[in-house]
Amino acid sequence: MKRYKQSKEITERIHRAVSQVKAEDMVRHYANELFGKEFILAPAGNKGFDVISKDGTIKIEVKSTSALQAPKTLRIGRLNIKRDKCTHIAVVDFYKRYENPRISIIPHDEFFASNITPGNENKGLWNWDCEYGSKNTARGPRQEQNTKLFLKHEVKL
């Protein structure tokens, strides 16, 4: 019998399946340093945030992506249900960088004042440039503004 060899497609599917858990734990780790407080993962099934400071003052919703949604565009979604339930939105970009993602932790009010488009069923979508404006690839002023916001709050590793 032939030995099993995992295909690239299966490897990518596994990465996508575990990426949210990895994103939450990475944000917890960096939040400890960024805010000078201890953070823990919120209980499974919690609605509104994924990471919380032990003193309960900072609540971070973690959103991640690993695939392009349109040419040069990354996207996170289901944002409107998070409004007023957290203090920050963490955006984790796994696209082409699963082992070393880019992470931005954006204050709630700044994030929700940015360019969130309705999306289907008005759930809220947030798009940004996958090349972070390095080649002037942003697809319009909305995406350019979101990219700049990501970069402003990017965790410097």
Protein Blocks (a to p, Z undefined) as FASTA:
>chain_A
ZZddddfklmmmmmmmmmmmmmmmmmmmmmmmmnopacddddehiahiabdcfklpaccd
ddddfbdfbehiacdehkllmgopafbdcdddfehplklccdddddfklmmmmccdfbgh
hlopadddfklomnopagcjklmmmmmmmmmmpccZZ
